[in-house]
Amino acid sequence: MKNTSKMIALLLVVAMMVTALAGCGKKIDVDQYQAPAATQAPAAPAAEAPAAEAPAEAAAPAELSYAPGTTLRMATGYNSTKTGLSMDAEVAGEGVTLADGVTYHAGDLKPTWVEVEKILGIKIEDKYQGNSASAEFDYWKERMGDVDMVSGTAAKLTEYGEQGVVVNIGDYLDQMPNFKAYLAANPIVRLSITGNTNNGAIYFSPYFDGVNDIERMPLMRSDMVQKLLDGEGEFAAEKSNKTAAPVYEPYMPTSGKIEIDVVKLDGSGVETITKDYDAAGNIVAKMNEAGSIDGVTAVNMLREYIDKAYNGYYGTERSNLFVGQNAAWDADELVALLRCVVANPQTLNGTDTIQGIFSREEDNNARRVDLVRFAGHLFGVRGLESRQDYLYFDVDGSLKDARQNPESYKAMERMNAIAKEGLISVNFMNTADGKTKQYLENDSGFMHYDYNQTQTLYNDPSQGVFDEGEKYMAVMVPVACWQDGTEGGHYMRFTESWRSVKTDGWGISAAGVKGNDDKLHAALKLIDFAYSPEGMILMSYGPDAFIKTNADGSYVTFLFNGTEMPEIADATRAELWEKASGNYTNYARQFLGSTLSFAKSQAFEFQCTTDVGREGAGNISNAIALGTIKHPELAVTENPWYMSVPTVLPTTKAENDMINTYTQLTANGRFSSSKGGENLFVNEIAAGYAEEGMGNADASAAKVADEWGGKQYLALKTDAWNRLLSYYNAK
């Protein structure tokens, strides 16, 4: 492996190059993209020394030239007919006029792709069928001669690339300066998309929904926490319910002391606080001993515990244990809080019921799996929110599979115990009616684990959901014991929800462009353009008509993660709320045609986040910057436990054929994260060990390893990783 000093230097280079690529205060100079850009010769470099003294140089690579008006047949989009390159009838209706003043009809290219045509001097023929990436590729894989570019999962595009069905983009990197520079600046990305370690093949253009940043996070009704925990004296209420008979047992210690680093309440730095179990006991153990208790008693027990365990650190604002910049909550404290929430609906929402933890769409397996991801954070289990399947690296550098780890099933046991106490929503437990309750909208839900921007939109007054003083916001990830190689594990905050290469991408059909260099070069040019400074702005924001500009035509900018990024136009902001209720992603994909692939900047999304959404995300961002929330690194790290698993590993066709025989472990198997799929971990949260032969954690892990092909699967993935690591070290 590379040594630490080299890696630090490399990361500094990455940071500088990403900043350079991300944007700047002035509007980007796009003279080199005068249509048709792809047919122009490169400008001659200025001479820095007399020709006689200059060393011999290799000839410049041949340019990606093509005939003006070259047509690309594009079977590309994002998961539905609404989110393709062209306007969908449901979105456009009889015609929709956007902030650029243009009226678009069903079948018209969306603004982003109209601009792509203009800039690159090409024509786009939309062939997209409106499927998921996997299903779209399956639709075309037997008729690849009918398309030039196609959506697919990274795994499928790589697998078929090895068979010669998809073009090896890696052969053309020298002719793709923007894409090449991006990969040079982001080596983990290069590893994640390397499909063959013998020749460095790349079979798809990667997609980033942001990069090197947190993705999902816990969200809570902070006002409810404040109502229950803050203030002088004891909590009192005229009416409350009783807590259920206790089922959940303590996860955290019941005696002793542990120290936790937290961000100071004002965000100015880091301080260390102590959880003193000798002074306070474990709150779950104390509540369990008391049995079923009324909600008022439960709240006062939690208040007393916070005061003693933290030696008065939180004062009368005990809610900061959960929702403050200096939060330090853990799984046991959350269970105690959930017991208080569910037992006090009369105080919190004026009804007799309230749901504790819920998922966004409880009839949608893709959203139900969020509780599995959350379980990993609560109980310190790696691999449950991995970038690829359920894989992670152990401290010795070996590749592991969370589905073969008994600790994963123990985490589901604990979640099932929480569910048995009625602390997970009734519709998560029973989806027989096929409906999803609108818990946030109906003021009847307390928390879930999801994306900040889309879920905190309900705080906007225009939504009419929350009254003044009510807030739904992102909160710190929990403290847990993570086995990162330190003796006995490390009590800390760690998030596995870290943005990297997504699992979908776009590939070039070998049959579609065969014998036609115009099509091949135009497709390659499109990919390269998407990673240019101008292209990255276009693929995130849409055309300039949707961006705020100064009188001289330069972008109006704001500082985002240390880089000046464009502000959206006022008309764009108004239209986003009018047409998509403030949901940036829906607006961008359905109306603008941006963020469908390539590199999406979070800068646009950040501008569409409510004040409350920015508050919570800002607290978390500050904690990450100050080191109190740790995360996987997009690099080959000295301690492999902190290394992010590549999104794709370069398995061969023979290896893929073997992996595909382990049907319980494949994408559509027993651990699916797709909308209509099934997930064994989800089932265990809702129903416990109901699977035959899986009566406990050890038996469950063993069945996956021994009967479902888990050991063989992991061996094949390990071989691919070892080849990739050797390729990296040899570069």
Beta strands, then each sheet from edge to edge (+ up, - down):
strand 1: 70-75
strand 2: 96-97
strand 3: 103-104
strand 4: 122-126
strand 5: 149-153
strand 6: 194-196
strand 7: 201-202
strand 8: 205-206
strand 9: 208-209
strand 10: 216-221
strand 11: 257-263
strand 12: 270-276
strand 13: 355-357
strand 14: 391-393
strand 15: 399-401
strand 16: 445-451
strand 17: 472-474
strand 18: 479-482
strand 19: 490-494
strand 20: 504-508
strand 21: 557-560
strand 22: 563-566
strand 23: 599-600
strand 24: 629-630
sheet 1: 4+ 1+ 5+ 20- 8+
sheet 2: 2+ 3-
sheet 3: 6+ 7-
sheet 4: 9+ 23+
sheet 5: 13+ 16+ 10- 17+
sheet 6: 11+ 12-
sheet 7: 14+ 15-
sheet 8: 18+ 19- 24-
sheet 9: 21+ 22-
end
